[in-house]
């Protein structure tokens, strides 16, 4: 497990340390001391990694600090299969896939993890008759790959088919067996509660994430998961890439439940939804649902189970397209809209001021009680990092009527291209990806 360090080796610990210290000063007054210590630890880890590998031609897992977890992540709909087996009911992703939008591709079988998560036992006669099943199944392959952790999501409609009420014993058995198999093989289970797969029953009943009824149903679902699996699962993520889910699902209709309004739809077939309001409404209810589930976990389960609960976002690292003041300010605005939209309430208890200004009355507000519950409701913050974008100020787009989320940001996002340059910077894209990851942390 080794390879070339590449351009990341050119970064030096002093550069990273200065960057991270600046970021810490901006958060010191708002984070509790316990959370701040965790932030410092993460920064120290990043600096240590840079120190350890800079100048090295090769690296291995031994270059990483003890306790560093090498893992992989999946989502239920992408890997489980068995879509209509053993009591599972459709999720909004089933409905989306079967609408024909993906040219016939569905998760009905997928990777078939539901059946192939563990090595099947065979008799000696089956072995010699060469009809034994394949032995290298999912969890065993993780072991052979050298993984220490596996983050997977639970299919809400497999565990609780109607979205609320009775637990499906077959679904419960599957997740218990999967968790036990992971632990038996020395792999930490990390569980995500929601990954774009709300039970279709709740979407049909009251509209899912755009109705506050979802808060109680999600909390009850989380309660079942904490109660049934929390003795073995120590890392819980309530939502995966919540920002992408609400933007793709409620602004441009690219993901389920395919809500959008003209002229903002990705597929140009917006039959339901409101791109001006629903992304903000869905995000608001997701934050309230997270806060409610996290409060339940911390109050009822955490002391006994000794676990942690957090939240996950998709993120780019944004850099100004030019050195002009308006592009620098626009870059901060892009961060506020893309990451701060969720991170600010979780850390500070409210949305960024620039969102309140640009979105106005379309942005829901938190009551004092809700703000107190949301603030500090995370033990960790997860980031799925992919690339770097240039940001260019675009104030003219604010004149659009109606406006969607993208217009509210008043920026133009430009992908950094390999072997090209902006007026302000000239660097290969993969070096920017390294710098962006460190800067984001």
MARLOGU-254453 format. One record per residue (C-alpha): residue in three letters; x, y, z; residue number from 1. Coordinates in steps of 0.2 Angstrom, whole numbers, plus 5000, padded with zeros to 4 digits. Layout:
REM residues N
ATOM; mivo; X; Y; Z; sevex
ATOM; ALA; X; Y; Z; NUM
...
//
This chain:
REM residues 441
ATOM; mivo; X; Y; Z; sevex
ATOM; UNK; 5000; 5000; 5000; 1
ATOM; UNK; 5012; 5013; 4994; 2
ATOM; UNK; 5014; 5026; 4980; 3
ATOM; UNK; 5021; 5042; 4975; 4
ATOM; UNK; 5017; 5057; 4986; 5
ATOM; UNK; 5016; 5069; 4971; 6
ATOM; UNK; 5013; 5088; 4973; 7
ATOM; UNK; 5006; 5087; 4991; 8
ATOM; UNK; 5024; 5084; 4996; 9
ATOM; UNK; 5028; 5102; 4991; 10
ATOM; UNK; 5017; 5109; 5005; 11
ATOM; UNK; 5026; 5113; 5021; 12
ATOM; UNK; 5021; 5112; 5039; 13
ATOM; UNK; 5023; 5131; 5042; 14
ATOM; UNK; 5011; 5135; 5028; 15
ATOM; UNK; 4998; 5123; 5034; 16
ATOM; UNK; 5000; 5128; 5052; 17
ATOM; UNK; 4998; 5146; 5048; 18
ATOM; UNK; 4983; 5143; 5038; 19
ATOM; UNK; 4975; 5132; 5052; 20
ATOM; UNK; 4979; 5144; 5066; 21
ATOM; UNK; 4970; 5158; 5057; 22
ATOM; UNK; 4955; 5147; 5055; 23
ATOM; UNK; 4955; 5142; 5073; 24
ATOM; UNK; 4955; 5161; 5079; 25
ATOM; UNK; 4939; 5164; 5069; 26
ATOM; UNK; 4930; 5149; 5078; 27
ATOM; UNK; 4937; 5150; 5096; 28
ATOM; UNK; 4924; 5162; 5103; 29
ATOM; UNK; 4910; 5151; 5096; 30
ATOM; UNK; 4915; 5133; 5099; 31
ATOM; UNK; 4915; 5125; 5116; 32
ATOM; UNK; 4931; 5120; 5124; 33
ATOM; UNK; 4928; 5102; 5121; 34
ATOM; UNK; 4924; 5104; 5103; 35
ATOM; UNK; 4939; 5116; 5101; 36
ATOM; UNK; 4951; 5102; 5107; 37
ATOM; UNK; 4944; 5091; 5094; 38
ATOM; UNK; 4947; 5104; 5081; 39
ATOM; UNK; 4965; 5106; 5087; 40
ATOM; UNK; 4968; 5088; 5087; 41
ATOM; UNK; 4962; 5086; 5069; 42
ATOM; UNK; 4973; 5101; 5064; 43
ATOM; UNK; 4988; 5093; 5073; 44
ATOM; UNK; 4984; 5077; 5063; 45
ATOM; UNK; 4984; 5086; 5047; 46
ATOM; UNK; 5001; 5095; 5051; 47
ATOM; UNK; 5009; 5079; 5057; 48
ATOM; UNK; 5004; 5070; 5041; 49
ATOM; UNK; 5012; 5084; 5030; 50
ATOM; UNK; 5028; 5084; 5041; 51
ATOM; UNK; 5029; 5065; 5040; 52
ATOM; UNK; 5027; 5063; 5021; 53
ATOM; UNK; 5035; 5079; 5014; 54
ATOM; UNK; 5051; 5075; 5005; 55
ATOM; UNK; 5047; 5057; 5005; 56
ATOM; UNK; 5047; 5048; 4989; 57
ATOM; UNK; 5036; 5034; 4995; 58
ATOM; UNK; 5023; 5031; 5009; 59
ATOM; UNK; 5014; 5017; 5017; 60
ATOM; UNK; 5001; 5016; 5030; 61
ATOM; UNK; 5015; 5016; 5043; 62
ATOM; UNK; 5018; 5034; 5039; 63
ATOM; UNK; 5001; 5038; 5047; 64
ATOM; UNK; 4998; 5041; 5066; 65
ATOM; UNK; 4992; 5026; 5076; 66
ATOM; UNK; 4973; 5025; 5077; 67
ATOM; UNK; 4971; 5033; 5059; 68
ATOM; UNK; 4956; 5024; 5051; 69
ATOM; UNK; 4957; 5018; 5033; 70
ATOM; UNK; 4940; 5015; 5027; 71
ATOM; UNK; 4927; 5015; 5013; 72
ATOM; UNK; 4909; 5021; 5012; 73
ATOM; UNK; 4893; 5016; 5003; 74
ATOM; UNK; 4875; 5019; 5004; 75
ATOM; UNK; 4861; 5007; 5006; 76
ATOM; UNK; 4852; 5010; 4989; 77
ATOM; UNK; 4869; 5009; 4980; 78
ATOM; UNK; 4875; 4992; 4987; 79
ATOM; UNK; 4861; 4982; 4996; 80
ATOM; UNK; 4850; 4976; 4982; 81
ATOM; UNK; 4836; 4965; 4987; 82
ATOM; UNK; 4824; 4980; 4984; 83
ATOM; UNK; 4808; 4970; 4986; 84
ATOM; UNK; 4814; 4956; 4997; 85
ATOM; UNK; 4810; 4952; 5015; 86
ATOM; UNK; 4798; 4966; 5019; 87
ATOM; UNK; 4807; 4981; 5012; 88
ATOM; UNK; 4796; 4994; 5004; 89
ATOM; UNK; 4801; 5007; 4991; 90
ATOM; UNK; 4811; 5023; 4995; 91
ATOM; UNK; 4811; 5039; 4985; 92
ATOM; UNK; 4827; 5033; 4976; 93
ATOM; UNK; 4817; 5017; 4970; 94
ATOM; UNK; 4804; 5028; 4963; 95
ATOM; UNK; 4817; 5040; 4955; 96
ATOM; UNK; 4826; 5025; 4947; 97
ATOM; UNK; 4811; 5017; 4941; 98
ATOM; UNK; 4804; 5033; 4933; 99
ATOM; UNK; 4816; 5029; 4918; 100
ATOM; UNK; 4827; 5044; 4921; 101
ATOM; UNK; 4842; 5033; 4923; 102
ATOM; UNK; 4840; 5024; 4907; 103
ATOM; UNK; 4834; 5008; 4916; 104
ATOM; UNK; 4847; 5008; 4929; 105
ATOM; UNK; 4841; 5004; 4946; 106
ATOM; UNK; 4847; 4998; 4963; 107
ATOM; UNK; 4836; 4982; 4963; 108
ATOM; UNK; 4851; 4971; 4963; 109
ATOM; UNK; 4865; 4983; 4964; 110
ATOM; UNK; 4881; 4975; 4972; 111
ATOM; UNK; 4869; 4963; 4981; 112
ATOM; UNK; 4877; 4966; 4998; 113
ATOM; UNK; 4861; 4960; 5006; 114
ATOM; UNK; 4866; 4943; 5001; 115
ATOM; UNK; 4885; 4944; 4999; 116
ATOM; UNK; 4891; 4953; 5014; 117
ATOM; UNK; 4899; 4938; 5022; 118
ATOM; UNK; 4907; 4922; 5017; 119
ATOM; UNK; 4895; 4907; 5016; 120
ATOM; UNK; 4898; 4891; 5024; 121
ATOM; UNK; 4900; 4876; 5013; 122
ATOM; UNK; 4901; 4857; 5016; 123
ATOM; UNK; 4916; 4847; 5011; 124
ATOM; UNK; 4907; 4838; 4998; 125
ATOM; UNK; 4901; 4855; 4990; 126
ATOM; UNK; 4919; 4861; 4990; 127
ATOM; UNK; 4926; 4846; 4980; 128
ATOM; UNK; 4911; 4846; 4969; 129
ATOM; UNK; 4916; 4864; 4964; 130
ATOM; UNK; 4899; 4871; 4967; 131
ATOM; UNK; 4904; 4881; 4983; 132
ATOM; UNK; 4899; 4899; 4982; 133
ATOM; UNK; 4912; 4912; 4980; 134
ATOM; UNK; 4922; 4914; 4996; 135
ATOM; UNK; 4928; 4932; 4994; 136
ATOM; UNK; 4912; 4941; 4999; 137
ATOM; UNK; 4911; 4959; 5004; 138
ATOM; UNK; 4917; 4960; 5022; 139
ATOM; UNK; 4931; 4948; 5018; 140
ATOM; UNK; 4936; 4959; 5003; 141
ATOM; UNK; 4937; 4973; 5015; 142
ATOM; UNK; 4949; 4964; 5026; 143
ATOM; UNK; 4960; 4959; 5011; 144
ATOM; UNK; 4960; 4977; 5006; 145
ATOM; UNK; 4966; 4982; 5023; 146
ATOM; UNK; 4951; 4993; 5028; 147
ATOM; UNK; 4949; 4997; 5047; 148
ATOM; UNK; 4932; 5005; 5045; 149
ATOM; UNK; 4916; 5004; 5034; 150
ATOM; UNK; 4903; 5018; 5033; 151
ATOM; UNK; 4887; 5011; 5027; 152
ATOM; UNK; 4869; 5018; 5028; 153
ATOM; UNK; 4853; 5010; 5034; 154
ATOM; UNK; 4839; 5008; 5023; 155
ATOM; UNK; 4825; 5016; 5033; 156
ATOM; UNK; 4811; 5007; 5022; 157
ATOM; UNK; 4820; 4991; 5025; 158
ATOM; UNK; 4821; 4993; 5044; 159
ATOM; UNK; 4804; 5001; 5046; 160
ATOM; UNK; 4794; 4998; 5030; 161
ATOM; UNK; 4780; 5011; 5033; 162
ATOM; UNK; 4792; 5024; 5039; 163
ATOM; UNK; 4785; 5023; 5056; 164
ATOM; UNK; 4778; 5009; 5067; 165
ATOM; UNK; 4783; 4991; 5067; 166
ATOM; UNK; 4801; 4986; 5064; 167
ATOM; UNK; 4804; 4973; 5050; 168
ATOM; UNK; 4812; 4958; 5059; 169
ATOM; UNK; 4821; 4953; 5043; 170
ATOM; UNK; 4828; 4970; 5041; 171
ATOM; UNK; 4834; 4971; 5059; 172
ATOM; UNK; 4842; 4954; 5057; 173
ATOM; UNK; 4852; 4959; 5041; 174
ATOM; UNK; 4859; 4975; 5050; 175
ATOM; UNK; 4863; 4965; 5066; 176
ATOM; UNK; 4872; 4952; 5056; 177
ATOM; UNK; 4882; 4964; 5045; 178
ATOM; UNK; 4887; 4974; 5060; 179
ATOM; UNK; 4892; 4958; 5069; 180
ATOM; UNK; 4902; 4952; 5054; 181
ATOM; UNK; 4911; 4968; 5053; 182
ATOM; UNK; 4916; 4968; 5071; 183
ATOM; UNK; 4921; 4950; 5070; 184
ATOM; UNK; 4933; 4954; 5056; 185
ATOM; UNK; 4940; 4969; 5065; 186
ATOM; UNK; 4932; 4983; 5055; 187
ATOM; UNK; 4923; 4998; 5064; 188
ATOM; UNK; 4905; 5000; 5058; 189
ATOM; UNK; 4901; 5018; 5055; 190
ATOM; UNK; 4883; 5021; 5051; 191
ATOM; UNK; 4873; 5034; 5041; 192
ATOM; UNK; 4855; 5036; 5045; 193
ATOM; UNK; 4849; 5045; 5029; 194
ATOM; UNK; 4857; 5044; 5012; 195
ATOM; UNK; 4844; 5051; 4999; 196
ATOM; UNK; 4832; 5036; 5003; 197
ATOM; UNK; 4817; 5043; 5013; 198
ATOM; UNK; 4803; 5029; 5013; 199
ATOM; UNK; 4791; 5033; 4999; 200
ATOM; UNK; 4777; 5031; 5011; 201
ATOM; UNK; 4781; 5047; 5020; 202
ATOM; UNK; 4784; 5056; 5004; 203
ATOM; UNK; 4767; 5051; 4998; 204
ATOM; UNK; 4759; 5055; 5015; 205
ATOM; UNK; 4765; 5073; 5019; 206
ATOM; UNK; 4779; 5078; 5007; 207
ATOM; UNK; 4794; 5071; 5016; 208
ATOM; UNK; 4807; 5084; 5020; 209
ATOM; UNK; 4797; 5099; 5016; 210
ATOM; UNK; 4785; 5096; 5031; 211
ATOM; UNK; 4790; 5097; 5049; 212
ATOM; UNK; 4781; 5081; 5053; 213
ATOM; UNK; 4797; 5073; 5047; 214
ATOM; UNK; 4806; 5078; 5062; 215
ATOM; UNK; 4796; 5066; 5074; 216
ATOM; UNK; 4797; 5052; 5061; 217
ATOM; UNK; 4815; 5054; 5059; 218
ATOM; UNK; 4819; 5055; 5077; 219
ATOM; UNK; 4808; 5039; 5080; 220
ATOM; UNK; 4818; 5030; 5067; 221
ATOM; UNK; 4834; 5036; 5074; 222
ATOM; UNK; 4829; 5029; 5091; 223
ATOM; UNK; 4826; 5012; 5084; 224
ATOM; UNK; 4844; 5012; 5077; 225
ATOM; UNK; 4852; 5019; 5092; 226
ATOM; UNK; 4843; 5006; 5103; 227
ATOM; UNK; 4846; 4991; 5092; 228
ATOM; UNK; 4863; 4994; 5086; 229
ATOM; UNK; 4871; 5007; 5097; 230
ATOM; UNK; 4879; 4994; 5108; 231
ATOM; UNK; 4891; 4990; 5094; 232
ATOM; UNK; 4890; 5006; 5083; 233
ATOM; UNK; 4901; 5020; 5090; 234
ATOM; UNK; 4900; 5033; 5075; 235
ATOM; UNK; 4883; 5039; 5069; 236
ATOM; UNK; 4881; 5052; 5055; 237
ATOM; UNK; 4863; 5058; 5054; 238
ATOM; UNK; 4864; 5064; 5036; 239
ATOM; UNK; 4876; 5061; 5021; 240
ATOM; UNK; 4879; 5076; 5010; 241
ATOM; UNK; 4864; 5086; 5016; 242
ATOM; UNK; 4868; 5101; 5005; 243
ATOM; UNK; 4869; 5091; 4989; 244
ATOM; UNK; 4853; 5081; 4993; 245
ATOM; UNK; 4842; 5097; 4995; 246
ATOM; UNK; 4850; 5106; 4980; 247
ATOM; UNK; 4849; 5091; 4969; 248
ATOM; UNK; 4832; 5085; 4975; 249
ATOM; UNK; 4823; 5102; 4978; 250
ATOM; UNK; 4831; 5115; 4967; 251
ATOM; UNK; 4836; 5107; 4951; 252
ATOM; UNK; 4827; 5090; 4952; 253
ATOM; UNK; 4842; 5080; 4948; 254
ATOM; UNK; 4840; 5068; 4963; 255
ATOM; UNK; 4824; 5061; 4972; 256
ATOM; UNK; 4811; 5067; 4975; 257
ATOM; UNK; 4814; 5077; 4959; 258
ATOM; UNK; 4806; 5093; 4965; 259
ATOM; UNK; 4810; 5109; 4955; 260
ATOM; UNK; 4801; 5124; 4946; 261
ATOM; UNK; 4804; 5132; 4929; 262
ATOM; UNK; 4817; 5137; 4923; 263
ATOM; UNK; 4828; 5128; 4935; 264
ATOM; UNK; 4826; 5110; 4932; 265
ATOM; UNK; 4840; 5099; 4927; 266
ATOM; UNK; 4829; 5088; 4916; 267
ATOM; UNK; 4818; 5102; 4911; 268
ATOM; UNK; 4803; 5093; 4917; 269
ATOM; UNK; 4798; 5101; 4933; 270
ATOM; UNK; 4781; 5094; 4937; 271
ATOM; UNK; 4781; 5098; 4955; 272
ATOM; UNK; 4791; 5109; 4968; 273
ATOM; UNK; 4797; 5127; 4970; 274
ATOM; UNK; 4815; 5130; 4967; 275
ATOM; UNK; 4814; 5147; 4976; 276
ATOM; UNK; 4808; 5140; 4993; 277
ATOM; UNK; 4809; 5121; 4995; 278
ATOM; UNK; 4828; 5119; 4996; 279
ATOM; UNK; 4828; 5131; 5011; 280
ATOM; UNK; 4813; 5122; 5019; 281
ATOM; UNK; 4820; 5105; 5017; 282
ATOM; UNK; 4837; 5110; 5024; 283
ATOM; UNK; 4828; 5118; 5039; 284
ATOM; UNK; 4819; 5102; 5043; 285
ATOM; UNK; 4834; 5092; 5041; 286
ATOM; UNK; 4843; 5103; 5053; 287
ATOM; UNK; 4829; 5101; 5065; 288
ATOM; UNK; 4828; 5082; 5063; 289
ATOM; UNK; 4847; 5081; 5066; 290
ATOM; UNK; 4846; 5091; 5082; 291
ATOM; UNK; 4831; 5081; 5088; 292
ATOM; UNK; 4840; 5064; 5085; 293
ATOM; UNK; 4856; 5071; 5092; 294
ATOM; UNK; 4848; 5077; 5108; 295
ATOM; UNK; 4839; 5060; 5110; 296
ATOM; UNK; 4856; 5051; 5108; 297
ATOM; UNK; 4865; 5062; 5120; 298
ATOM; UNK; 4852; 5061; 5133; 299
ATOM; UNK; 4847; 5043; 5132; 300
ATOM; UNK; 4861; 5033; 5124; 301
ATOM; UNK; 4878; 5041; 5124; 302
ATOM; UNK; 4884; 5039; 5142; 303
ATOM; UNK; 4880; 5021; 5141; 304
ATOM; UNK; 4885; 5017; 5123; 305
ATOM; UNK; 4900; 5029; 5123; 306
ATOM; UNK; 4897; 5034; 5104; 307
ATOM; UNK; 4898; 5050; 5094; 308
ATOM; UNK; 4885; 5058; 5083; 309
ATOM; UNK; 4889; 5070; 5068; 310
ATOM; UNK; 4884; 5077; 5052; 311
ATOM; UNK; 4891; 5076; 5034; 312
ATOM; UNK; 4892; 5089; 5020; 313
ATOM; UNK; 4898; 5088; 5002; 314
ATOM; UNK; 4911; 5102; 4999; 315
ATOM; UNK; 4923; 5110; 4987; 316
ATOM; UNK; 4937; 5122; 4992; 317
ATOM; UNK; 4933; 5139; 4984; 318
ATOM; UNK; 4946; 5151; 4978; 319
ATOM; UNK; 4944; 5169; 4970; 320
ATOM; UNK; 4945; 5169; 4951; 321
ATOM; UNK; 4955; 5185; 4953; 322
ATOM; UNK; 4962; 5196; 4967; 323
ATOM; UNK; 4949; 5209; 4965; 324
ATOM; UNK; 4940; 5213; 4981; 325
ATOM; UNK; 4923; 5208; 4974; 326
ATOM; UNK; 4929; 5190; 4969; 327
ATOM; UNK; 4937; 5188; 4987; 328
ATOM; UNK; 4921; 5193; 4995; 329
ATOM; UNK; 4911; 5182; 4983; 330
ATOM; UNK; 4922; 5167; 4988; 331
ATOM; UNK; 4917; 5169; 5006; 332
ATOM; UNK; 4899; 5171; 5001; 333
ATOM; UNK; 4900; 5154; 4992; 334
ATOM; UNK; 4907; 5146; 5007; 335
ATOM; UNK; 4893; 5153; 5018; 336
ATOM; UNK; 4880; 5147; 5006; 337
ATOM; UNK; 4887; 5130; 5002; 338
ATOM; UNK; 4895; 5125; 5019; 339
ATOM; UNK; 4889; 5138; 5031; 340
ATOM; UNK; 4871; 5135; 5027; 341
ATOM; UNK; 4872; 5119; 5038; 342
ATOM; UNK; 4888; 5122; 5048; 343
ATOM; UNK; 4884; 5139; 5055; 344
ATOM; UNK; 4868; 5133; 5063; 345
ATOM; UNK; 4877; 5117; 5070; 346
ATOM; UNK; 4891; 5128; 5077; 347
ATOM; UNK; 4883; 5145; 5080; 348
ATOM; UNK; 4865; 5142; 5081; 349
ATOM; UNK; 4859; 5152; 5065; 350
ATOM; UNK; 4861; 5154; 5047; 351
ATOM; UNK; 4875; 5165; 5040; 352
ATOM; UNK; 4870; 5184; 5039; 353
ATOM; UNK; 4873; 5184; 5020; 354
ATOM; UNK; 4860; 5171; 5017; 355
ATOM; UNK; 4847; 5180; 5027; 356
ATOM; UNK; 4851; 5196; 5017; 357
ATOM; UNK; 4850; 5188; 5000; 358
ATOM; UNK; 4837; 5175; 5003; 359
ATOM; UNK; 4826; 5186; 5014; 360
ATOM; UNK; 4809; 5179; 5019; 361
ATOM; UNK; 4811; 5163; 5009; 362
ATOM; UNK; 4824; 5157; 5022; 363
ATOM; UNK; 4815; 5150; 5037; 364
ATOM; UNK; 4821; 5156; 5054; 365
ATOM; UNK; 4824; 5146; 5070; 366
ATOM; UNK; 4816; 5150; 5086; 367
ATOM; UNK; 4827; 5154; 5101; 368
ATOM; UNK; 4823; 5136; 5108; 369
ATOM; UNK; 4827; 5128; 5091; 370
ATOM; UNK; 4843; 5138; 5090; 371
ATOM; UNK; 4849; 5132; 5107; 372
ATOM; UNK; 4845; 5114; 5102; 373
ATOM; UNK; 4854; 5114; 5086; 374
ATOM; UNK; 4870; 5124; 5092; 375
ATOM; UNK; 4883; 5111; 5097; 376
ATOM; UNK; 4873; 5096; 5093; 377
ATOM; UNK; 4888; 5088; 5084; 378
ATOM; UNK; 4902; 5078; 5091; 379
ATOM; UNK; 4911; 5078; 5074; 380
ATOM; UNK; 4908; 5086; 5057; 381
ATOM; UNK; 4911; 5075; 5041; 382
ATOM; UNK; 4917; 5082; 5024; 383
ATOM; UNK; 4916; 5073; 5008; 384
ATOM; UNK; 4929; 5083; 4998; 385
ATOM; UNK; 4930; 5082; 4979; 386
ATOM; UNK; 4938; 5097; 4970; 387
ATOM; UNK; 4942; 5115; 4969; 388
ATOM; UNK; 4932; 5129; 4961; 389
ATOM; UNK; 4936; 5146; 4956; 390
ATOM; UNK; 4923; 5159; 4962; 391
ATOM; UNK; 4918; 5175; 4952; 392
ATOM; UNK; 4907; 5188; 4958; 393
ATOM; UNK; 4890; 5189; 4948; 394
ATOM; UNK; 4879; 5202; 4956; 395
ATOM; UNK; 4868; 5204; 4941; 396
ATOM; UNK; 4860; 5187; 4944; 397
ATOM; UNK; 4851; 5194; 4959; 398
ATOM; UNK; 4840; 5203; 4947; 399
ATOM; UNK; 4832; 5187; 4942; 400
ATOM; UNK; 4814; 5184; 4946; 401
ATOM; UNK; 4810; 5171; 4952; 402
ATOM; UNK; 4827; 5167; 4960; 403
ATOM; UNK; 4833; 5150; 4965; 404
ATOM; UNK; 4848; 5145; 4977; 405
ATOM; UNK; 4861; 5147; 4963; 406
ATOM; UNK; 4855; 5165; 4960; 407
ATOM; UNK; 4854; 5169; 4978; 408
ATOM; UNK; 4873; 5165; 4980; 409
ATOM; UNK; 4877; 5179; 4967; 410
ATOM; UNK; 4892; 5170; 4961; 411
ATOM; UNK; 4898; 5160; 4946; 412
ATOM; UNK; 4907; 5144; 4949; 413
ATOM; UNK; 4921; 5139; 4938; 414
ATOM; UNK; 4930; 5122; 4938; 415
ATOM; UNK; 4949; 5123; 4939; 416
ATOM; UNK; 4955; 5114; 4924; 417
ATOM; UNK; 4971; 5104; 4923; 418
ATOM; UNK; 4986; 5114; 4914; 419
ATOM; UNK; 4976; 5130; 4913; 420
ATOM; UNK; 4976; 5146; 4924; 421
ATOM; UNK; 4965; 5160; 4930; 422
ATOM; UNK; 4971; 5178; 4930; 423
ATOM; UNK; 4977; 5176; 4948; 424
ATOM; UNK; 4985; 5159; 4949; 425
ATOM; UNK; 4994; 5146; 4939; 426
ATOM; UNK; 4995; 5129; 4946; 427
ATOM; UNK; 4990; 5111; 4941; 428
ATOM; UNK; 4973; 5105; 4947; 429
ATOM; UNK; 4979; 5091; 4958; 430
ATOM; UNK; 4990; 5102; 4968; 431
ATOM; UNK; 4975; 5113; 4971; 432
ATOM; UNK; 4965; 5098; 4977; 433
ATOM; UNK; 4978; 5095; 4990; 434
ATOM; UNK; 4979; 5113; 4995; 435
ATOM; UNK; 4960; 5114; 4995; 436
ATOM; UNK; 4958; 5099; 5007; 437
ATOM; UNK; 4971; 5106; 5019; 438
ATOM; UNK; 4963; 5123; 5018; 439
ATOM; UNK; 4946; 5117; 5021; 440
ATOM; UNK; 4951; 5108; 5037; 441
//
